[in-house]
């Protein structure tokens, strides 16, 4: 096992970032110049149940509030997801809904809602961002001034981040930690010279030797799930390529047109990718569950990690 755990893994992310000192360091680095310096954070329940039948409930990764009343959501997203910006907006607006009580009279409110900040860390590029840090807000499209300052979103795309020795600051150090902590040989030694209290505590908490046996089992199960997702994407891509070539060739020969060949390949690729990803992801999750059950993990603990229901877990 490597010296440090990988922060992109769900267990490692929550294990380390649930520490108040570590979270304060991270937030002050990412939000520097955006809000007043944070001196304390309070963690909140990450589950937001649905209010009506048919509505989708939400379970966040990490949720906290600052001493100034800002609500801060921090999400780790490893795999590329279609319409990720839409999902991020949905999450932040769900938090806004929490501040607005049913039946509120707008003209009787004494103040606007407290600021909501969403920080979304992406371990894989999804094609929607072209730089390491993207900051969004609501702007007037004509004069480019901020029209509403209650919701801000920050997207941190780790694949686009390249550490620059000439520009070392706490924000860059944090991005470097998220990107490469599990592979310390990739981290520049100069990082440690600028690490603050929170970063130093992160390095201590992320040591694999500091984990209990149960925590090691959880970490390895989560890492296997993460690695299986990567493998299944590659597998799905290969299936799609083969299926697309086969169907495209048959259609092209039948119609005698190059257009048929191109369309068949495109359709086959899309179908194969979807099929491979769906089957692969399901099998990967089942393998992970079986491994955790074999290691004696409780049904409730497995459900918390995988998102499956206890009934589904028992049937695997």
PyMOL commands that set and color helices and strands:
alter all, ss='L'
color gray80, all
select helices_A, chain A and resi 10-17+20-30+84-99+106-108+158-160+170-180+184-186+189-194+197-205+208-210+213-255+258-294+299-306+310-315
alter helices_A, ss='H'
color red, helices_A
select strands_A, chain A and resi 41-43+47-48+58-59+62-66+71-77+116-122+133-139+146-157
alter strands_A, ss='S'
color yellow, strands_A
deselect
rebuild
show_as cartoon
